[in-house]
C-alpha cells in the first residue's frame, strides 16, 4: 500500500456505512470507497445518495439477494485482475442480515484478500445500550413474517439462557411483541430500540407485559426500524433436572428430531413442562459441539 492510498490491489473491502447519523461515516470508510475501482451495493440508488453527499464518484454495481451468485464470479474476475473492490449495504455492516456472504465466501475460496472497514451495526449498537447481559449473545436476524412460523421460531429460541437479538420492521413490530409475550411470558425483559442514531432514536427496556402497552400507547413508537434485544431464560436449576426415564426419552427423540419437536413430544408423553425438556435439549446440543 502506498503512502497516499488506503487500498491494496486485488483486495475486497467490506465497508460499514451509517445506519442513520451521517457523522458515523468514518474518514477511512470514505477514503476506501473513493479509491477502490468498483463498489458492490445492495441498492445503488440508496448508496448513490450517500456517496454523492460525500463527493465519492466510484462506480456502483448492484449486488443483492437476487443476483449475488451471478455477480460473485464477475467481481472475482476483477479482483483476480488486480482491481480493488468494496462491498456496502444500504446501511450498517454488510452480511449482517444483508447481502455479501456469497461474494466474501467466493473471495476466500479463491485466496483473494478480504479486509474489513468496520463501523455501525444496528445489532451491536442496540446491545450496547440495552442493559442486558452482553458477555454472550446470539444474533437471530429477522423472524418469519407469518405468525405461525414466527411463534414456532420463538419457541425454539425461548430456552436460550443468553441474550438474543432480532430485527423487525414497523408493520410487524406490534404483532412480533404480541407473539413474544405469548411465547416467552409477561416477565421476560426486552429492550426495544428504534431509529438508532437518527433524530427520533428511542429505546425502552421493560418486561413484555409492560413493553407491549408502551408500544401501543403512542403510534409514533411503531414507526421506523427496530432492534429487539431479548433477555435470556433463567438457567435450569439442579432440582429441575429431568427424571432418568424422561431424560432417556428425550435423548432418543433428539437422535431423530430438532430440539423444539423433541421437547414437545417428550412433554406430551410424560406430562412434564415442555420448557424443562427444551432447556435440557439445548444444553445437550451445546455439550455435543
NUTORZA-321021 format. One record per residue: residue in three letters; z, x, y of N, C-alpha, C in turn. Coordinates in steps of 0.1 Angstrom, whole numbers, plus 5000, padded with zeros to 4 digits. Each point is the difference from the previous one (the first is absolute). Example, Ala and Ser with C-alpha at 12.3 -4.5 7.8 and 13.67 -1.06 7.14 Angstrom:
# residues 2
ALA507851324943500049915012500050095012;SER499349965011500050095011500849925011;
***
This chain:
# residues 289
UNK500050084988500049925012500050095013;UNK499149975009500050085012501149965009;UNK500250085011501149985009499749875008;UNK498749965001499749885009499749884991;UNK500250014987499749884992501249964991;UNK500249874999501149954992499549964986;UNK498750024997499549964987499450124993;UNK499949994986499450104992498849944994;UNK498950084997498849954994500349954986;UNK499349894996500149954986501349944997;UNK500749955010501449954998500049855004;UNK500749924992500349865003501349985006;UNK500149945012501249975007500449854999;UNK501249984996500549864999500949985012;UNK499549925010500650005013500749875003;UNK501350005004500749885004499749965015;UNK499849885003499849955013501049905004;UNK500249965013501049915004500049874993;UNK501249944998500249874995500149905011;UNK500150055012500249915012500050085013;UNK501050085002500150085012499150115000;UNK499150015010499050115001500750135002;UNK501250005005500750135002500350074987;UNK499949934989500350064987498750074994;UNK498950005007498850074996500250155003;UNK500450084990500450145002498850085006;UNK500350105008499050095005499250074989;UNK500750044989499350064989499049904994;UNK500449884998499149904994498849985008;UNK500250005013498849985009499150125000;UNK500650124999499150124999499250004987;UNK500749974989499350014987498949895000;UNK500249885005499049905000498950035009;UNK500250085010499050045009499250124995;UNK500550074990499350124996499349994986;UNK500449904992499349984987498649955002;UNK499250014990498649965000499849854999;UNK500949934993499949864998501449944997;UNK500249885004501249934997499749884992;UNK500749994988499949884992501149905004;UNK499649885005500949905006499949874992;UNK501249944999500149874993499149895007;UNK500149995013499349915009499550085012;UNK498750035000499550095011500149945013;UNK500049875002500149945013501550025005;UNK501049974992501350025004500350155003;UNK499550094992500350145002499250055012;UNK498849955003499250055011500749975013;UNK500749895001500849965012501150115002;UNK500750034990501150105001499450145004;UNK498950044993499550135002499350015014;UNK499349905004499450005014501050015011;UNK501249944998501050005010500650155002;UNK499850084990500450145000498950105001;UNK498849955003498950095002499550074988;UNK500249944988499650064988498649944996;UNK499050084998498749954998499450034986;UNK500950044991499650034986499449884994;UNK498850014993499449894993501049944989;UNK499849874999500949924990499149954989;UNK500750004988499349944988501049904994;UNK499649884997500949904994500450044986;UNK501350004997500550034987501149904997;UNK499749894993500949894998500049974985;UNK500849904997500249974985498849954993;UNK499049955007498749954994499050114998;UNK500150115007498950114999500650144997;UNK501350014998500650134999499550084989;UNK499849944988499550074989498650065002;UNK499149925007498750065003500150105011;UNK500849995010500150095011500750134995;UNK500850004990500750124996499050114996;UNK499049974993499050104996499350065012;UNK499649915009499350055012500950095008;UNK501249965002501050085008500250144993;UNK500149994986500350124993498850105001;UNK498849955000498950095002500050075014;UNK500449935010500150065013501250115000;UNK501149974994501050094999499650134992;UNK499349984990499550124992499050085008;UNK499349945009499150075008500750085012;UNK501349985001500850085010500449925012;UNK499749875000500449925012501549964998;UNK500749995011501449955000499949855004;UNK500849924992500049855002501449955001;UNK500249885006501349945001500049864995;UNK501149954995500249864996501149945009;UNK499749885006501049935007500049854996;UNK501149935002500149864997499949935014;UNK500049864999500149935013501250035008;UNK501150034993501350045006500950064990;UNK500750105004501050064991499350114991;UNK500650024989499650104991499149954989;UNK498850064999499149964989500650004986;UNK499549924991500449994986501349914999;UNK500849985010501249924999499749865003;UNK499649934989499449865000498750005008;UNK499350115001498750015007499150094991;UNK498749995003499050084992500250155001;UNK499450084991500050145001500350074987;UNK500749934991500450074987498850054993;UNK498949924999498950044992499450135005;UNK499950015014499450125006500950124998;UNK501349985002501050124998500050044985;UNK499949914991500050044986498850074996;UNK498849965006498850074997500050145006;UNK500550015012500150145006500950094992;UNK501249954995500950084992499350044987;UNK499349914994499350034987498950105002;UNK499450015012498950095002500650135006;UNK501350025002500550125005499950015015;UNK499749895007499950015014501449995007;UNK500350095009501350005007500249865007;UNK501249954999500449885006501350035008;UNK499949975013501250035009500449875007;UNK501350005003500549885007500350035014;UNK499749905009500550005014500949885001;UNK501350024997500949884999500349945013;UNK500549884999500449925012500549864996;UNK499749905008500649874997499749944987;UNK501049934994499949934988501049885001;UNK499549885000500949885002501149994990;UNK499850034988501049994990501250105003;UNK499750125003501050105003500749975013;UNK499249955010500649965013501049894998;UNK499749904992500949894998501250044992;UNK499950094990501150054992501050085009;UNK499450075009500950085009500949925009;UNK499749885002500849925009500749884993;UNK499849994987500549884993501549994998;UNK500650124999501450004997500349974985;UNK499150034992500149984985499950144994;UNK500550024988500050144994498650054999;UNK499850135004498750065001499950124991;UNK501050034992500050124992499049984988;UNK499849884996499049974990499449865004;UNK498649995000499449885003498649994993;UNK499549885000498749974994499149925009;UNK498850055002499049935008499249914991;UNK500049875003499349904992498749965005;UNK499850015013498849965007500049855002;UNK498849944999499949855002500349934987;UNK500749895001500349914989498849914997;UNK499849944989498949914997500049885010;UNK498849955003499949905010500549864995;UNK499849984987500349874995501549994996;UNK500649885002501449994998500550044986;UNK499349944989500450034987500050154996;UNK498950065004499950154997501050085009;UNK500249955012501050075009501449994994;UNK500449884995501349994995500250084987;UNK498950004992500150084988500250155003;UNK499250055010500250145004501450025005;UNK500549915008501450025005501050004989;UNK499849924990500950004988500050144993;UNK498850065000499950144995500850105008;UNK500049985013500750095010501549975002;UNK500449884996501449965003501150094995;UNK499850064989501050084994500150155005;UNK499050045008500050135005501350035008;UNK500750114997501350035007499850085012;UNK498750045003499850085013499249915009;UNK500050055013499249935010498549994997;UNK499449895003498649994999499349945012;UNK498750035002499449965013498749934997;UNK499749895007498849934999499449975013;UNK498749995000499249955012499749864999;UNK500049935011499649855000499349975013;UNK499149904999499249955011500749885007;UNK499649975012500649905008499949864994;UNK498849974993499949874995500649984986;UNK500750104995500749994987501550045001;UNK500450045012501450065001501049894997;UNK499949885005501049904997500149964985;UNK498849994994500049974985500550114992;UNK499850125005500550124993501550015000;UNK500649975012501450005001500749894992;UNK499349885000500549894991500050044986;UNK499050074995499950054986501150104998;UNK500250095009501050114999501449934998;UNK500249905008501349934999500249934987;UNK498949944995500149924987500250104989;UNK499450125000500050094989501250095000;UNK500350055012501150105002501449955003;UNK500049875005501249945003500450025015;UNK501049925005500350005014500650125006;UNK500750084991500850115006499250135001;UNK498850014994499350135000499650025015;UNK500250125005499650045014498650055000;UNK499349965011498750045003499950035014;UNK499350115003499750045014498549955003;UNK499849915009498749965004499650085013;UNK499050074999499550085012498649965003;UNK499749965012498749965004499550075012;UNK498750015001499350065011500650145004;UNK500250084990500750135002499250085010;UNK500750065010499550095011499249925010;UNK499949874999499249925010500949945010;UNK499549935009500749945011501149914995;UNK499749924990501049904996500650044986;UNK500250134998500750044988501449944999;UNK500349964987501249934998500450034985;UNK501350014998500550024986501449934999;UNK500249954988501249924997500450024986;UNK501350054998500550024987501149894998;UNK499849924989500949894997499849964985;UNK501049934995499949944987498849895000;UNK499449984989498849915000500449865004;UNK501249964997500449865005500149995015;UNK500150115007500050005014498650045006;UNK499350094993498850055005498949905001;UNK499849914990499049905000500249905012;UNK501249955002500249915012499850085013;UNK500350125001499850095012498550005002;UNK499250024990498550005002499549875005;UNK500549894994499549875004500549955013;UNK501050065006500649965012499150025012;UNK499050104999499250035011498650034995;UNK499049925004498650034995499550145003;UNK500450065011499650135003500450104990;UNK501049984992500550094990499150004988;UNK499149914999499149994989498650065003;UNK499950075011498750065004500150154998;UNK498850054997499950154999499950054986;UNK500250134998499950064987501550044996;UNK500349974987501350004996500350114989;UNK501150065000500550084990501449954996;UNK500249984987501349954995500650114991;UNK501250045004500850104993501149934993;UNK500050004987500849924991501150084994;UNK501249955001501250064994499950004984;UNK500450114994499950004985501149914994;UNK499849974988501049924992501350084997;UNK501149944999501250074996499850064986;UNK500550124998499850074987500849924989;UNK499550014988500749934989501450074997;UNK501049925000501350064997500250024985;UNK501050084996500150034986500449884992;UNK500849915006500349884992498949904999;UNK498850035007498949914998499050054990;UNK500450114993499150054989499749894990;UNK498850004995499649904990500750024987;UNK500349894993500450024986499050074992;UNK500450064989499150094992498849924995;UNK500249884995498949924995499049965011;UNK500549975012499149975011499350125004;UNK500650115000499450135004498850034991;UNK500349984987499050034990498849915001;UNK500349875003498949905002499150045012;UNK500750045011499250055012499250124997;UNK500550094993499250124996498849974992;UNK500149914991498949954992498949945009;UNK500549915009499049935009499350105009;UNK500750105004499550105010498950084993;UNK499950014987498950074994498749935001;UNK500049875003498849925001499849935013;UNK501049995008499949925013500550085012;UNK499549965012500650065012501449955002;UNK500750075008501549985002500349865004;UNK499249945009500349865005499949904989;UNK499050014992499849904989501050024989;UNK500350134997500950034989501449955004;UNK500450015013501349965004500149845000;UNK498949945003500049855000500149954986;UNK499350054991500149964986501450034994;UNK500550125003501350034994501149915006;UNK499949965013501049915006499849864994;UNK498849964997499849874994500649994986;UNK499950114993500450004986501650014999;UNK500650085009501450034999500949915009;UNK499449955010500849925010500750095010;UNK499850134999500550095011499250005012;UNK500550045012499250005012498850094999;UNK498949965005498850075000500150135008;UNK500750005011500250125008500750114993;UNK500949974991500650114992499050074991;UNK499249924994498950064992499050085008;UNK499749945011499050075009500550135005;UNK501250005005500650135005500050104989;UNK500449964988500050094988498750054997;UNK499049915001498650044997499550105010;UNK500349985012499650105010500750144998;UNK501349994996500750134997499450074988;UNK499649924990499350064988498750075004;UNK499249935008498850065005500250135007;UNK501050005009500250125008500550124991;UNK500849964989500550104991498850064992;UNK499049924998498950054992499050085007;UNK500150015013499050085008500350154999;
***
